[in-house]
Amino acid sequence: MNWWHLLHDYIKKNYENGRYNQNYNFSHSPTAATQNCSTKTQSSDYNLGCQQAYTDYQNHHKFHLYPQTLISWLNRLFQGRLNEIAAFIKGYNDTRALILQKNS
């Protein structure tokens, strides 16, 4: 479970350092991925995942692989204590799928 702590610490560190509080202004027309993020009202964690996926693609043209199924299972096991991480990963993976679909 050491990787689990590393993932949690990575997300928490970036969140607390204000990395996700930046004003993301994109100079070109919005894609389906960014439009999807702005219409989601589930939580801000979902939107943070969307923004992070879009930023990763813009900066590096590659994505991180987060285990959404495992996190969802663990979230149910721990009675919702992982909601924030699950929402972030869901937003990230949903946006990744939209970007890949658009570019294929």
Buried (B, 14 or more C-beta within 10 A) or exposed (E): EEEBEEBEEEBEEEBEEEBBEEEEEEEEEEBEBBEBBEEBEEBBBBBBBBBBBBBBBEEEEEBBEBBBEEBBEBBEEEEEEBEBBBBBBBBBBBBBEBBEEEEE
